[in-house]
Amino acid sequence: MEKKFKRTLVTTALPYANGPVHIGHLAGVYVPADIYTRYLRLRGEDVKMIGGSDEHGVPITIKAKAEGVTPQDIVDRYHNIIKDSFEGLGISFDVYSRTTSDIHNETASEFFRHLYDKGEFVEKTSMQLYDEKAGQFLADRYVTGECPNCHAQGAYGDQCEKCGSSLNATDLINPKSAITGSTPVLRETHHWYLPLDKWQPALEKWILEEHKEWRPNVYGQCKSWLDLGLQPRAVSRDLDWGVPVPVEGADGKVLYVWFDAPIGYISNTKELLPDSWEKYWKDPESRIIHFIGKDNIVFHCIVFPAMLMAYGDGYQLPDNVPSNEFLNLEGDKISTSRNWAIWLHEYLQDFPGKQDVLRYVLTANAPETKDNDFTWRDFQARNNSELVAILGNFVNRAIVLTHKYFGGVVPVRGALEPIDSETLAEVKTIKAALEENLDNFHFREALKEAMNIARLGNKYLQETEPWKVAKTDMERTATILNVALQLCGNLAIAFEPFLPFMSDKLRGMLRMENINWDMLGSDDLIAEGTELGKAELLFDKIEDDVIQGQLDRLERIKKENQLKNFKPEPVAPAVAFEDFEKLDMRVGTVVECSKVKKSKKLLKFLIDDGMEQRTIVSGIAQYYEPEQLVGKQVVFVANFAPRVIQGIESQGMILSAVNADGSLSVVTTINPATPGGKVG
């Protein structure tokens, strides 16, 4: 029998305050967490949703150094951007705080000191990379070099972004300091470690035996770590930004961010509920749900629980950790460093009033079991063909017809025919499926069930045709529209967790004031005689030019990245000057240029080479229109043997350069040259 809890604490992964949040964060953590929390609130349950910014760690110090400002400047800026954009999307935190708060500093310090006094740490001296020029030890992200696995350049000291391998800074080949560019040296340093191996038996029992219901990706990743055997993990590091290690002899050392950040869930709960926070963390009748992305599974399922076990004092372990996979963007991995993302604060500016469209698309395409891809064309299609054509269309027809035939007053319902009763009964079936999916964190399937009420409504109107019935039987028309309005009321409840802005607008039109989950499935939500509000469109179409603007933006970003990351190919092996002299390169004037039929790549040139006119076929049609090249002076190889291409004899090769984005640029002269002049 499933255990019943008195209260639920929902936590969301703390985003780094070194940049805004993007759609990958939303799809992986914040939208599903908000759906679940809103659902529990509708059910009248005691639930609190805890969030906040993670404001310590190396990425923040790197950003500050790059901009020439303090780490506090960085976190102040991005904490506010993140918090405001969450509010703009309707993410309904009970508290959204930060790890630079006084209460967090106190809580994290006390947590460390408690474990220290209990003897839960082991102390180790180890060799770490040190930048002699900067005079400091280098955190993982301050070291770059060649990946020892895939040999990509620019790998970080904790991870290679190209192959995804987890690394130690000392694993890198030819490591360099990201601060000064110098080669670091190994130097002795002293740190405290949490012996995860001590807690392995308890973690195995708790995860592998007691939580087999967890998502396969979560359970599987935990099992892999446990199978490999847990090792002690450092809880401090040499850095000047973070919560200072609260023991003597720890000058210049702060709490490692992975230890510091999850304590933020506790400190933020304290901030919200200073007198009752312990009920949510220590009462066995409370449950904790961590919403995270898959890159945080180990920290939330192994490391943080081990910290809580070590602390004792009744701290409860999480009941579930519904972790999503990753969301890609237009077929490519979302990357903050490459600006390959859709940033929430920019979306809210570009698409005012369309918060629910993004919530809908991210839920409908949620990466719950595998990585998924966000595309702007799919975003447009789901808005136009689902939100507008199904949900919005049904509600609009029901309310508009009520205004047309009954002056906007909910009509009296007469005797129900089988189609009416069956339609209303189907909502109860949908409610059961909705609950099953929401209770088990299957939000994508739950959204489909909510939309099935709108599909049911459209089917009902199509089959009953009140616009035709109204010509002969207004009493029957009244019953049909009354039933349709009850379906609208059910939609307002079913969609509240998913599309809160739409639900609020619909409730306004239907004059529904207070709602709760128990009302879902009712056939008398909208009382007879209620005067409806004016019919307003819930959603409107998104046109092609709007989407093209977003695609053009991404294309610009892609080209900027290609230019920024472009590295010329290595110079070819040396050749004798006599070999070069065998090539006869000349300047010629383009007399004519045309596309080759049945080819997307080829252009046919007629070149004045100073002696006669020669034909050359070149594969640059994707980069130039023929008229752009007529009259230009180009460099070509004159003494290649003729070659037939697409039935045309080509008498040479026009020289072009390969650009960073893979395009070709024809080599032309700066000053006018005499056709036939040799290049040398």
C-alpha positions in Angstrom: 0.0 0.0 0.0 1.4 3.4 -1.0 2.4 5.5 2.0 0.4 8.7 2.5 2.2 11.9 3.5 1.1 14.9 5.3 3.1 17.4 3.3 5.5 17.6 0.3 8.6 19.7 -0.2 9.4 20.2 -3.9 13.0 21.4 -4.6 14.4 22.5 -8.0 18.0 22.3 -9.0 19.7 25.6 -8.2 20.8 27.4 -11.5 24.2 28.9 -11.6 24.0 32.7 -11.4 26.6 33.2 -14.1 24.0 33.5 -16.9 20.3 33.4 -17.6 18.2 30.3 -17.8 17.3 28.7 -21.1 14.8 26.2 -22.4 16.9 23.2 -21.5 16.7 24.2 -17.8 13.0 24.8 -18.1 12.2 21.4 -19.8 14.5 19.5 -17.5 13.5 21.0 -14.2 11.4 24.0 -13.7 8.3 23.4 -15.8 7.7 19.8 -14.6 8.3 20.9 -11.0 5.8 23.7 -11.4 3.2 21.4 -13.0 3.5 19.0 -10.1 3.4 21.7 -7.4 0.3 23.4 -8.9 -1.4 20.0 -9.2 -0.8 19.3 -5.4 -2.0 22.8 -4.5 -5.2 22.1 -6.5 -5.7 19.0 -4.5 -5.5 21.0 -1.4 -2.3 19.4 -0.2 0.4 21.0 2.0 3.2 21.6 -0.5 6.1 24.0 -0.7 8.2 24.7 -3.8 11.7 25.7 -3.0 14.2 27.3 -5.4 17.1 29.7 -5.5 20.3 30.7 -7.3 23.6 28.8 -6.9 25.9 31.8 -6.5 29.2 30.1 -5.6 31.6 28.0 -7.7 34.3 28.5 -10.3 32.1 29.4 -13.3 31.0 32.6 -11.5 34.6 33.6 -10.6 35.7 33.0 -14.2 32.8 35.2 -15.5 33.8 37.9 -13.1 37.5 37.8 -14.1 36.5 37.9 -17.8 34.4 41.0 -17.2 36.7 42.7 -14.7 34.0 42.9 -12.0 33.5 41.1 -8.7 31.8 37.7 -8.3 29.1 39.5 -6.3 28.4 41.8 -9.2 27.9 38.8 -11.4 25.5 37.0 -9.1 23.5 40.1 -8.3 22.9 40.7 -12.0 21.9 37.1 -13.0 20.0 36.3 -9.8 17.6 39.1 -10.6 17.3 38.1 -14.3 16.7 34.5 -13.4 14.1 35.3 -10.7 12.2 37.8 -12.8 12.1 35.5 -15.8 10.8 32.6 -13.7 8.0 34.8 -12.4 7.3 35.9 -16.0 6.8 32.2 -17.0 4.5 31.5 -14.0 7.0 29.3 -12.1 5.3 29.5 -8.8 8.0 29.2 -6.2 7.0 29.7 -2.5 10.5 31.0 -2.1 13.3 31.8 -4.6 16.4 32.8 -2.7 20.2 32.6 -3.1 23.2 31.0 -1.6 24.9 34.3 -0.9 22.2 35.0 1.8 23.2 35.3 5.4 20.9 32.5 6.4 22.6 30.2 3.8 26.0 31.1 5.0 25.0 30.3 8.6 23.2 27.0 7.6 26.1 25.7 5.4 28.7 26.6 8.0 26.7 24.9 10.8 26.2 21.8 8.6 30.0 21.5 7.9 30.9 22.2 11.5 28.4 19.5 12.8 29.9 16.9 10.5 33.4 18.0 11.5 32.7 17.8 15.2 31.2 14.3 14.7 34.3 13.2 13.0 32.5 12.4 9.7 35.3 13.9 7.5 38.7 12.5 6.6 41.5 14.9 6.1 43.9 14.4 3.2 47.0 16.1 1.7 47.2 15.8 -2.1 49.0 17.3 -5.0 47.0 19.9 -7.0 47.8 22.2 -9.9 49.1 25.6 -8.9 49.6 28.7 -11.0 52.8 30.3 -9.9 52.2 33.5 -11.8 48.8 34.0 -10.3 49.9 32.7 -6.9 46.9 30.4 -6.4 45.7 26.8 -6.7 43.6 26.1 -9.8 40.1 24.8 -9.5 39.1 22.3 -12.2 37.5 25.0 -14.5 40.7 27.1 -14.3 42.6 24.4 -16.1 42.3 23.6 -19.8 44.2 21.2 -22.0 44.1 18.2 -24.2 41.5 15.5 -23.3 43.3 12.2 -22.6 40.4 10.3 -24.0 39.4 12.0 -27.3 42.4 14.3 -27.5 40.2 17.4 -28.1 41.8 20.7 -27.3 40.2 23.0 -24.7 38.9 20.3 -22.3 38.3 21.5 -18.8 39.8 20.1 -15.6 36.6 18.4 -14.7 35.0 17.5 -18.0 35.6 17.3 -21.8 32.7 19.0 -23.5 33.4 17.2 -26.7 33.3 13.6 -25.6 31.6 14.1 -22.2 34.2 12.3 -20.1 34.6 13.2 -16.5 38.1 14.2 -15.7 40.5 15.4 -13.0 42.6 18.4 -13.8 45.8 16.3 -13.4 44.5 14.0 -16.2 44.8 16.7 -18.9 47.7 16.6 -21.4 49.7 19.9 -21.6 47.5 21.6 -19.0 47.4 25.4 -19.0 46.0 27.9 -16.5 42.9 29.7 -17.7 44.0 32.7 -15.6 47.4 33.4 -16.9 48.0 30.9 -19.7 51.1 29.6 -18.0 51.8 25.9 -17.3 50.8 25.0 -13.7 52.9 23.0 -11.3 51.9 20.4 -8.8 51.9 21.6 -5.2 50.8 20.1 -1.9 47.4 21.2 -0.4 45.2 20.0 2.5 41.4 19.3 2.3 38.5 17.6 4.0 36.7 14.7 2.4 33.3 13.1 2.9 33.9 9.3 2.9 31.1 8.2 0.6 32.4 4.6 0.8 31.3 4.6 4.5 27.7 5.2 3.4 27.7 2.8 0.5 25.8 0.0 2.2 23.1 2.3 3.5 22.8 4.0 0.0 22.6 0.6 -1.7 19.8 -0.5 0.6 17.9 2.8 0.2 18.2 3.1 -3.6 18.5 -0.4 -5.0 16.0 -2.1 -2.6 13.6 0.6 -1.6 13.3 2.8 -4.7 13.0 0.6 -7.7 10.1 2.8 -8.8 12.5 5.6 -9.7 12.9 6.5 -13.3 15.3 4.1 -15.2 17.8 6.8 -16.0 18.0 7.7 -12.3 18.1 4.2 -10.9 20.5 3.1 -13.6 23.0 5.9 -13.1 23.0 5.4 -9.3 23.5 1.7 -9.7 26.5 2.3 -12.0 28.2 4.5 -9.4 27.5 2.1 -6.6 28.8 -0.9 -8.7 32.1 1.0 -9.3 32.4 1.6 -5.6 32.1 5.0 -3.9 35.2 7.0 -3.0 35.8 9.9 -0.6 34.9 13.2 -2.1 36.5 16.6 -1.2 34.2 19.0 0.5 36.6 22.0 0.4 38.7 23.7 -2.1 41.3 26.5 -2.5 39.3 29.5 -3.6 38.5 33.0 -2.5 34.7 32.9 -3.4 32.3 30.8 -1.4 31.3 29.9 2.2 34.6 29.9 4.2 35.5 26.6 5.8 34.5 27.2 9.5 37.5 25.7 11.3 40.8 26.9 12.3 43.7 26.6 9.8 41.4 26.8 6.8 42.3 30.3 5.6 41.8 30.6 1.8 39.6 27.6 1.7 35.8 27.5 1.0 33.1 24.8 0.9 33.2 23.0 -2.4 30.1 24.1 -4.4 28.6 20.6 -4.6 28.6 20.4 -0.8 27.4 24.0 -0.4 24.6 24.1 -3.0 22.2 21.4 -1.9 22.3 22.8 1.6 20.6 25.8 -0.1 17.4 23.7 -0.2 17.5 23.7 3.6 18.5 27.3 4.1 15.8 28.5 1.6 13.2 26.5 3.5 14.4 28.1 6.7 14.0 31.5 5.1 10.4 30.7 4.0 9.4 29.0 7.3 11.7 30.1 10.1 9.6 28.5 12.8 8.3 25.3 11.0 11.0 24.4 8.4 11.9 21.2 10.3 8.5 19.7 9.7 9.3 19.5 6.0 12.8 18.1 6.4 12.6 15.9 9.5 9.1 14.6 9.9 8.7 11.0 8.6 5.3 12.0 7.3 6.8 14.6 5.0 8.3 13.7 1.7 10.9 15.5 -0.4 10.9 15.5 -4.2 14.0 16.7 -6.1 13.4 17.9 -9.6 16.8 17.9 -11.5 18.5 17.4 -14.8 20.4 14.2 -15.5 23.7 15.8 -14.9 22.8 16.3 -11.2 21.6 12.7 -10.5 24.7 11.6 -8.6 24.7 14.7 -6.4 21.0 14.4 -5.4 20.8 10.6 -5.1 24.2 9.7 -3.6 26.2 12.7 -2.4 23.5 14.8 -0.7 21.7 11.8 0.9 25.1 10.7 2.3 25.5 14.2 3.7 22.1 13.9 5.4 22.9 10.4 6.7 26.1 11.7 8.1 24.4 14.7 9.8 21.6 12.5 11.3 19.1 14.4 13.6 16.1 13.0 11.7 16.8 14.5 8.2 14.6 12.6 5.7 16.0 11.4 2.4 14.2 12.3 -0.9 11.2 10.1 -1.8 11.7 10.6 -5.5 14.1 12.3 -7.9 12.3 12.7 -11.2 15.2 13.6 -13.5 14.7 14.4 -17.2 17.2 13.9 -20.0 18.6 16.8 -22.1 16.8 19.0 -24.6 18.7 19.9 -27.8 18.0 22.9 -30.0 17.6 22.5 -33.7 19.5 19.2 -33.7 22.5 20.6 -31.7 23.4 20.4 -28.0 22.3 23.5 -26.1 25.5 25.3 -25.0 25.7 28.5 -22.9 29.3 29.1 -23.9 28.4 29.0 -27.6 25.2 31.0 -27.0 23.3 28.1 -28.6 20.2 28.4 -26.6 16.8 30.1 -26.3 17.0 32.3 -23.2 13.9 32.6 -21.2 14.1 36.4 -20.6 14.6 37.0 -24.3 11.7 34.7 -25.2 9.4 36.6 -22.8 10.4 39.8 -24.7 10.0 38.3 -28.2 6.7 36.5 -27.5 4.7 38.7 -25.0 1.6 37.0 -23.7 2.8 33.6 -25.0 4.2 32.1 -21.8 1.8 29.2 -22.0 2.8 28.3 -25.5 6.4 27.7 -24.3 5.2 25.8 -21.3 3.0 23.6 -23.6 5.6 22.9 -26.1 8.3 22.1 -23.6 5.9 19.7 -21.8 4.6 18.1 -25.0 8.1 17.5 -26.1 9.6 16.8 -22.6 12.8 14.7 -22.6 11.4 12.4 -19.9 13.0 9.2 -21.1 15.4 10.3 -23.8 17.0 13.4 -25.2 14.6 15.4 -27.3 14.9 18.2 -29.8 13.3 21.6 -29.7 12.7 23.2 -33.2 11.0 26.5 -33.9 8.9 24.8 -36.7 7.5 22.3 -34.2 6.9 25.2 -31.7 4.8 27.0 -34.4 3.0 23.8 -35.5 2.0 22.9 -31.9 0.7 26.4 -31.3 -1.2 26.6 -34.5 -2.6 23.1 -34.9 -3.1 22.2 -31.2 -3.5 25.3 -29.0 -5.3 27.4 -31.6 -7.1 24.7 -33.7 -8.1 22.3 -30.9 -8.1 24.0 -27.4 -8.8 27.6 -28.4 -11.2 26.6 -31.2 -13.5 24.6 -28.9 -13.6 27.2 -26.2 -14.2 30.0 -28.6 -17.1 28.2 -30.4 -18.8 27.3 -27.1 -18.7 30.8 -25.7 -19.4 32.6 -29.0 -22.5 30.4 -29.7 -23.7 31.0 -26.2 -23.5 34.8 -26.8 -25.2 34.4 -30.2 -28.2 32.3 -29.1 -28.6 33.1 -25.4 -27.1 36.6 -24.9 -24.1 35.3 -23.1 -26.1 33.7 -20.3 -25.5 30.0 -19.5 -28.8 28.3 -20.7 -30.9 25.9 -18.8 -30.0 22.3 -19.4 -32.9 20.0 -20.4 -33.0 16.2 -20.6 -29.7 14.6 -21.5 -29.4 12.5 -24.6 -26.9 9.5 -24.6 -24.3 11.6 -26.4 -24.5 14.2 -23.7 -24.2 11.7 -20.8 -21.4 9.8 -22.6 -19.4 13.0 -23.2 -19.7 14.1 -19.6 -18.8 10.7 -18.3 -15.7 10.6 -20.5 -14.3 13.6 -18.6 -14.3 11.4 -15.4 -12.3 8.8 -17.3 -9.8 11.4 -18.4 -9.5 12.7 -14.9 -8.4 9.3 -13.6 -5.8 9.0 -16.4 -4.6 12.6 -15.6 -4.1 11.7 -11.9 -2.3 8.5 -12.7 0.2 10.3 -14.9 0.7 13.3 -12.7 1.1 11.1 -9.6 3.9 9.2 -11.4 5.6 12.3 -12.9 4.5 11.4 -16.5 3.8 15.0 -17.4 3.9 14.6 -21.2 1.2 11.9 -21.1 -0.8 14.0 -18.6 -0.8 16.9 -20.9 -2.2 14.7 -23.7 -5.0 13.7 -21.4 -5.9 17.3 -20.6 -5.9 18.1 -24.3 -8.3 15.1 -24.8 -11.0 17.1 -23.0 -10.7 19.7 -25.8 -10.7 17.1 -28.5 -13.8 15.6 -26.8 -15.4 19.0 -26.9 -14.7 19.6 -30.6 -16.1 16.1 -31.4 -19.2 16.8 -29.3 -20.0 20.1 -31.1 -19.3 18.5 -34.5 -21.7 15.7 -33.8 -24.5 17.7 -32.1 -24.2 20.7 -34.5 -26.0 23.3 -32.3 -25.8 25.9 -35.1 -28.2 23.7 -37.1 -30.3 22.6 -34.2 -30.9 26.2 -33.3 -33.0 26.7 -36.4 -35.7 24.3 -35.0 -35.1 23.4 -31.4 -33.7 26.1 -29.0 -34.3 23.9 -25.9 -32.0 21.2 -27.4 -29.5 23.9 -28.4 -29.6 25.1 -24.7 -28.7 21.6 -23.5 -25.9 21.2 -26.0 -24.3 24.5 -25.1 -24.7 24.0 -21.4 -22.8 20.7 -21.8 -20.1 22.4 -23.9 -19.7 25.1 -21.2 -19.2 22.4 -18.5 -16.4 21.0 -20.7 -14.9 24.4 -20.8 -15.0 24.6 -17.0 -13.3 21.3 -16.8 -10.6 22.5 -19.2 -9.9 25.5 -16.9 -9.2 23.0 -14.0 -7.3 20.3 -16.0 -5.0 22.8 -17.6 -4.2 25.0 -14.5 -1.0 23.1 -13.7 0.2 23.2 -17.3 -1.1 26.5 -18.7 -1.9 28.8 -15.8 -2.3 32.0 -17.8 -4.8 30.4 -20.1 -6.6 28.8 -17.3 -6.9 32.1 -15.5 -8.2 33.8 -18.6 -10.7 31.1 -19.3 -12.0 31.1 -15.7 -12.6 34.9 -16.1 -14.7 34.3 -19.2 -16.7 31.5 -17.4 -17.0 33.5 -14.1 -15.3 30.7 -12.2 -13.8 32.1 -9.0 -12.4 29.3 -6.8 -11.4 25.9 -8.3 -9.9 22.7 -6.9 -9.1 19.3 -8.3 -12.1 17.6 -6.8 -14.3 19.8 -9.1 -12.7 18.2 -12.2 -15.2 15.8 -13.8 -18.2 17.6 -12.5 -21.1 18.3 -14.9 -22.4 21.4 -13.2 -19.3 23.7 -12.8 -21.0 26.6 -14.6 -24.3 27.5 -13.0 -27.3 28.1 -15.2 -28.0 31.8 -15.5 -24.3 32.8 -15.2 -23.5 35.8 -17.4 -20.4 34.9 -19.3 -17.6 37.3 -20.0 -16.8 38.5 -23.5 -15.4 35.8 -25.8 -11.7 36.3 -26.2 -9.2 34.2 -28.2 -7.1 32.1 -25.9 -4.3 31.7 -28.5 -3.5 33.2 -31.9 -1.6 31.9 -34.8 2.2 32.4 -35.0 3.1 33.4 -38.5 6.0 32.1 -40.6 7.9 35.4 -40.6 8.1 35.4 -36.7 9.6 31.9 -36.8 11.9 32.7 -39.6 13.3 35.6 -37.5 14.2 33.2 -34.7 15.8 30.8 -37.2 17.8 33.7 -38.7 19.0 34.6 -35.2 20.3 31.0 -34.7 21.9 31.0 -38.1 23.8 34.2 -37.1 24.9 32.6 -33.9 26.1 29.5 -35.7 28.2 31.6 -38.1 29.6 33.7 -35.2 30.7 30.5 -33.4 32.2 29.1 -36.6 34.2 32.3 -37.0 35.2 32.5 -33.4 36.4 28.8 -33.3 37.9 28.7 -36.8 41.4 27.3 -36.9 43.2 27.1 -40.2 44.2 23.7 -41.4 47.9 22.8 -40.8 50.2 23.9 -43.6 50.8 21.2 -46.1 54.3 19.6 -46.3 56.9 21.7 -48.0 57.4 21.4 -51.8 60.2 22.4 -54.0 59.9 25.7 -55.7 60.4 23.9 -59.0 57.1 22.0 -58.3 55.3 25.3 -57.8 56.6 26.7 -61.0 54.9 23.9 -62.9 51.5 25.4 -62.1 50.4 28.2 -64.5 48.1 30.5 -62.6 46.7 33.5 -64.4 44.2 36.3 -64.0 41.1 36.3 -66.2 38.0 38.4 -66.6 34.6 36.8 -66.2 32.7 37.5 -69.5 29.7 35.3 -68.9 28.5 33.2 -66.0 25.4 30.9 -65.8 24.1 28.0 -63.7 24.6 24.5 -65.0 21.3 22.8 -65.7 20.3 20.0 -63.3 23.0 21.0 -60.9 22.7 22.9 -57.6 26.5 23.3 -57.2 28.0 24.2 -60.6 28.5 27.5 -62.4 29.7 27.7 -66.0 32.2 30.6 -66.6 33.4 32.1 -69.9 36.8 33.6 -69.0 38.8 36.2 -71.1 42.3 34.9 -70.5 44.0 37.5 -72.8 44.5 35.1 -75.6 41.1 33.6 -76.2 38.0 32.8 -74.2 38.0 29.6 -72.2 35.2 27.7 -70.4 35.6 26.7 -66.7 33.1 24.9 -64.6 33.3 25.6 -60.8 31.3 24.3 -57.8 30.4 27.6 -56.2 26.8 28.0 -57.2 25.7 27.8 -53.5 27.6 30.9 -52.6 27.2 33.2 -55.6 24.6 34.3 -58.1 26.0 34.4 -61.6 25.4 38.1 -62.0 27.6 38.8 -59.0 30.7 37.4 -60.8 30.3 38.9 -64.3 33.1 41.5 -64.8 35.1 40.2 -61.9 38.8 39.3 -62.4 39.5 35.9 -61.0 42.6 33.7 -60.5 42.6 30.4 -62.3 44.9 27.5 -63.0 45.4 27.5 -66.7 47.4 24.3 -67.4 45.2 21.6 -65.9 44.2 19.0 -68.4 40.6 19.6 -69.7 37.9 17.7 -67.8 34.3 17.0 -68.8 31.9 17.9 -66.1 28.1 17.5 -66.6 28.8 17.3 -70.3 30.8 20.6 -70.4 34.6 20.6 -71.0 36.2 22.6 -68.2 39.5 24.2 -69.2 41.0 25.1 -65.8 40.1 25.6 -62.1 39.1 28.9 -60.5 40.8 29.5 -57.1 38.6 30.0 -54.0 39.2 30.0 -50.3 37.3 27.9 -47.7 35.8 30.1 -45.0 35.1 29.2 -41.3 31.5 28.4 -42.1 32.4 26.1 -44.9 31.5 28.5 -47.7 33.8 29.4 -50.5 35.1 32.9 -51.5 36.5 33.3 -55.0 40.0 34.8 -55.2 39.8 38.1 -57.1 42.2 40.9 -57.8 42.2 44.1 -55.7 43.4 46.4 -58.6 42.6 45.9 -62.2 45.0 43.4 -63.9 45.6 42.5 -67.5 43.8 39.4 -68.5 46.3 36.6 -69.0 48.8 38.0 -66.6 50.6 35.2 -64.7 50.4 34.9 -60.9 53.9 34.5 -59.4 
